[in-house]
Amino acid sequence: MEGLKIDIECYKPQHKELWDCFMDNCRNSTFLHKRDYMDYHSDRFNDHSLLFYCNNELIAAMPGHINEGVFGTHKGLTYGGLLIGNNTTAALVLEIFNTFIQHLIDETNVTKIVYRPVPHIYHRYPCEEELYALFRHNAQLTERKISSTIELERQLPFKGRRKLTATMKSQLKIVEDENFTAFWEILGQRLENKYGVAPVHSLSEIELLHSRFPENIKLFRVTDREGNTLGGSVLYITNNVVHSQYTGSSNEGRRIGVLDHLYSYLIKERYRHMRYFDFGISVEDGGHYLNKGLIGQKEGFGARAIMYDTYELSIR
């Protein structure tokens, strides 16, 4: 490492093309890290994303924001952390972290880092050098959220709660389209009635993001013969993973088990060629409460646990 110097540059709009091109070649980035995704809610966050160079070569980037003395990586994203190029070694990552922390001390009022690394299933190639760097800086694991994931090449037995008869299946149709309005009505009602919350994305936001990433954000609906929506799922498609971002069904849809029908199609047919199918988390309170009914449903499809972790590091 002798003679190598890490330089940091704060992201600015003129860096968009450079940033997005780098995301296409990182070992651990997804389309969520493209600026057209990150910036749809830029008005909510004080962006402080960073670019890292070694000998004038861009070697890493970090999505980030600063709020009340805390640097997050990033609160508007499910996962972020240090996004690393193919040639960025473990020793370089240690130097990046040293420079990163010193930058925050010298140039900002930040006293704490809240760090959300990209879970390993989303990596294009092994990429956990950052976890070692966090360990070296005595970062503390503060949240551990269980997500349920299927390895599609080696699926465990599928044990859905309801098996639809051939007659029932003939009365249903699975459609892939852009009718987010029909699905959002069902999804919103379900979340409000069960949890007292609204979807993280508004209807207009998910339609905007779909328009920007039509190959990455997909909607599947289950309808009856008249075309009425009984249930559906919004999927986020990344390099290795099909992630179920939103899922919901009507009262009638739950009665007959349309989501089992939909997931059977998605897992066994439509996305059989992918590496993982990820159902998302089943915990609350930073992982301290496990929703056993919810995770049991996902485990019935053959999914097992991977972690979405959060680390914290005090720097002053």
C-alpha positions in Angstrom: 0.0 0.0 0.0 3.0 2.3 0.3 2.8 5.2 -2.1 -1.0 4.8 -2.8 -3.3 7.7 -1.8 -7.0 7.6 -1.5 -8.8 10.7 -2.6 -12.5 11.5 -1.9 -14.9 13.6 -3.9 -18.4 14.4 -2.9 -21.1 13.4 -5.4 -22.5 16.2 -7.5 -25.2 16.1 -10.3 -22.4 16.3 -13.0 -21.1 13.0 -11.7 -24.3 11.1 -12.6 -23.0 9.4 -15.8 -19.7 8.4 -14.0 -21.6 7.2 -11.0 -24.1 5.1 -13.0 -21.4 3.6 -15.2 -19.5 2.6 -12.1 -22.6 1.0 -10.6 -22.8 -1.2 -13.7 -19.4 -2.7 -12.9 -19.4 -3.0 -9.1 -19.3 -6.4 -7.4 -22.1 -5.5 -5.0 -24.3 -2.8 -6.6 -27.9 -3.1 -7.9 -30.2 -0.8 -9.8 -31.3 0.7 -6.4 -27.9 2.5 -6.4 -28.4 4.2 -9.8 -29.0 7.9 -9.4 -32.5 7.7 -11.1 -33.6 5.5 -8.3 -31.7 7.2 -5.4 -32.8 10.7 -6.5 -36.5 10.2 -6.8 -36.7 11.2 -3.1 -33.7 13.4 -3.0 -35.8 16.2 -1.5 -36.0 14.1 1.7 -32.3 13.6 2.3 -29.2 15.8 2.5 -27.2 13.8 0.1 -23.5 13.2 0.9 -22.6 10.4 -1.4 -18.9 9.8 -2.0 -16.5 8.8 -4.8 -13.2 7.2 -3.9 -10.1 7.3 -6.2 -6.7 5.7 -6.1 -4.1 7.2 -8.4 -7.0 9.0 -10.2 -8.9 5.7 -10.8 -12.4 5.4 -9.4 -12.3 2.3 -7.1 -15.4 2.6 -4.9 -18.5 4.7 -4.2 -20.7 5.1 -1.2 -24.4 6.3 -1.3 -24.9 8.5 1.8 -26.7 11.3 3.5 -26.2 13.3 6.6 -28.9 14.1 9.2 -28.4 15.5 12.6 -24.8 14.5 12.9 -25.4 11.0 11.5 -24.0 9.7 8.2 -26.3 7.0 6.8 -25.6 4.6 3.9 -28.4 5.4 3.1 -31.8 5.7 5.0 -33.7 5.9 1.7 -32.3 2.6 0.5 -32.8 -0.9 1.8 -29.1 -1.5 1.6 -26.1 0.6 0.6 -22.6 0.6 2.1 -19.4 0.7 0.1 -19.9 -0.3 -3.5 -16.6 -1.8 -4.8 -15.0 -2.2 -8.1 -13.6 -5.6 -9.3 -10.0 -4.5 -8.7 -10.5 -3.1 -5.2 -8.6 -5.3 -2.7 -9.1 -5.8 1.0 -6.1 -3.7 1.8 -7.5 -0.9 -0.4 -10.8 -1.1 1.4 -9.1 -0.6 4.8 -7.4 2.5 3.4 -10.8 3.7 2.0 -12.4 3.4 5.4 -9.6 5.2 7.1 -9.9 8.1 4.6 -13.7 8.0 4.7 -13.8 8.4 8.5 -11.1 11.1 8.5 -13.1 13.0 5.8 -16.2 12.9 8.1 -14.2 14.2 11.0 -12.5 17.0 9.1 -15.2 18.1 6.8 -18.5 17.5 8.6 -20.2 17.5 12.0 -20.9 13.8 11.8 -20.4 11.9 15.1 -21.9 8.5 14.1 -22.1 6.3 11.0 -25.1 4.1 10.4 -24.0 1.5 7.8 -26.2 -0.9 5.8 -24.2 -3.3 3.7 -25.6 -5.0 0.7 -26.6 -8.6 1.7 -24.4 -11.2 0.0 -27.1 -12.7 -2.2 -27.0 -9.5 -4.2 -23.3 -9.6 -4.9 -22.1 -10.3 -8.4 -18.9 -11.7 -7.0 -17.7 -12.2 -3.4 -17.5 -8.8 -1.8 -17.4 -8.6 2.0 -14.1 -6.7 2.5 -16.2 -3.9 4.1 -17.4 -6.2 6.8 -13.8 -6.8 7.8 -13.1 -3.0 7.7 -16.1 -2.5 10.0 -14.7 -5.1 12.4 -11.3 -3.4 12.4 -13.0 -0.1 13.4 -15.0 -1.7 16.2 -18.4 -1.1 14.5 -21.3 -2.6 16.4 -24.1 -4.7 14.9 -27.3 -2.9 15.9 -30.0 -4.4 13.7 -30.3 -7.9 12.3 -33.3 -8.5 10.1 -34.2 -11.9 8.9 -35.2 -12.2 5.2 -36.4 -15.4 3.7 -34.7 -16.6 0.5 -34.9 -19.5 -1.9 -31.9 -20.8 -3.8 -33.7 -21.5 -7.0 -31.3 -24.1 -8.4 -31.7 -26.2 -5.2 -35.3 -25.6 -4.0 -36.6 -27.1 -0.9 -40.1 -28.7 -1.2 -42.9 -26.1 -1.9 -45.6 -26.4 0.8 -48.1 -23.7 0.1 -51.0 -23.3 2.5 -53.6 -24.0 -0.2 -53.5 -26.1 -3.3 -55.9 -24.8 -5.9 -57.9 -27.3 -7.9 -57.6 -27.4 -11.6 -61.1 -25.9 -11.9 -60.2 -23.0 -9.7 -56.9 -22.4 -11.5 -58.8 -22.3 -14.8 -60.8 -19.4 -13.5 -57.8 -17.3 -12.6 -55.2 -15.5 -14.8 -51.7 -14.3 -13.9 -50.9 -11.1 -15.8 -47.7 -9.1 -16.0 -48.7 -5.6 -16.8 -48.5 -1.9 -15.6 -51.8 -1.6 -13.8 -50.3 -0.5 -10.6 -53.5 1.4 -9.7 -55.5 -1.8 -9.4 -52.9 -3.5 -7.2 -52.2 -0.4 -5.1 -55.8 -0.2 -4.1 -55.7 -3.8 -2.7 -52.2 -3.3 -1.2 -53.1 -0.1 0.5 -56.3 -1.5 2.1 -54.4 -4.6 3.3 -51.5 -2.7 4.9 -53.9 -0.1 6.5 -56.3 -2.8 7.9 -53.5 -5.1 9.2 -50.7 -2.8 10.2 -52.1 0.7 10.1 -49.5 1.8 7.6 -49.3 2.8 3.9 -46.9 1.4 1.3 -43.4 3.0 1.5 -43.8 4.1 -2.1 -46.9 6.1 -3.2 -48.7 5.0 -6.4 -47.1 7.9 -8.3 -43.6 7.0 -7.0 -43.8 3.3 -7.9 -45.1 4.3 -11.4 -42.2 6.7 -11.8 -39.6 4.2 -10.7 -41.1 1.5 -13.0 -40.9 4.0 -15.9 -37.2 4.5 -15.2 -36.4 0.8 -14.6 -39.0 -1.2 -16.6 -36.8 -4.3 -16.7 -36.1 -4.2 -12.9 -39.5 -3.4 -11.5 -42.3 -5.8 -12.5 -45.9 -6.1 -11.5 -47.7 -9.5 -11.5 -51.5 -9.6 -10.8 -53.9 -12.5 -10.3 -57.3 -11.7 -11.7 -60.6 -13.6 -12.1 -62.4 -14.1 -15.3 -63.8 -10.6 -15.3 -60.4 -9.1 -14.8 -60.9 -8.1 -11.2 -57.6 -8.0 -9.2 -57.5 -10.6 -6.5 -53.8 -10.3 -5.5 -50.4 -9.5 -6.8 -46.8 -8.8 -6.2 -44.3 -6.1 -7.2 -40.9 -7.6 -7.9 -37.5 -6.0 -7.9 -35.2 -7.8 -10.3 -31.5 -7.5 -9.8 -28.5 -9.5 -11.2 -28.9 -12.5 -9.0 -32.2 -12.0 -7.1 -35.9 -11.7 -7.6 -37.1 -9.7 -4.5 -40.7 -9.5 -3.6 -41.0 -5.8 -2.7 -44.8 -5.7 -2.2 -47.3 -8.4 -2.0 -51.1 -8.2 -1.2 -54.4 -9.8 -1.9 -58.1 -9.1 -1.4 -60.3 -10.9 1.1 -61.5 -13.2 -1.7 -57.9 -13.7 -2.9 -56.8 -14.8 0.5 -59.8 -17.1 0.9 -58.9 -19.1 -2.2 -55.1 -18.8 -1.9 -54.2 -16.7 -5.0 -50.7 -15.8 -3.6 -49.7 -19.5 -3.3 -50.8 -19.8 -6.9 -48.8 -16.7 -8.0 -45.6 -17.7 -6.1 -45.7 -21.2 -7.4 -45.7 -19.7 -10.9 -43.0 -17.1 -10.2 -40.7 -19.5 -8.4 -41.1 -22.7 -10.4 -41.6 -21.2 -13.9 -41.1 -17.5 -14.6 -37.9 -17.0 -12.6 -36.6 -20.5 -12.4 -33.4 -19.4 -14.2 -32.5 -16.8 -11.5 -30.2 -17.6 -8.5 -32.4 -16.4 -5.6 -35.9 -15.5 -4.8 -36.1 -13.2 -1.7 -39.3 -12.7 0.1 -38.1 -9.9 2.3 -38.0 -9.4 6.1 -40.4 -10.8 8.7 -39.2 -8.8 11.7 -40.0 -5.5 13.5 -38.2 -3.4 16.1 -34.8 -3.7 14.4 -35.1 -7.5 14.4 -36.1 -8.0 18.1 -39.6 -9.1 17.2 -40.1 -12.1 14.8 -43.5 -12.3 13.0 -43.7 -16.1 13.2 -46.8 -16.4 11.1 -45.3 -14.3 8.3 -42.0 -16.1 8.3 -43.7 -19.4 8.5 -45.7 -18.7 5.3 -42.4 -17.9 3.5 -40.7 -21.0 4.9 -43.6 -23.0 3.6 -42.4 -22.0 0.1 -38.9 -23.4 0.9 -37.3 -20.1 1.9 -34.6 -19.9 4.6 -32.9 -17.1 6.4 -30.4 -14.5 5.2 -29.6 -11.3 7.1 -30.1 -7.6 6.3 -27.7 -6.0 8.9 -27.1 -2.6 10.2 -23.9 -1.5 11.9 -23.1 1.7 13.9 -19.8 3.3 14.4 -19.0 6.3 16.6 -16.2 8.5 15.2 -15.7 11.2 17.8 
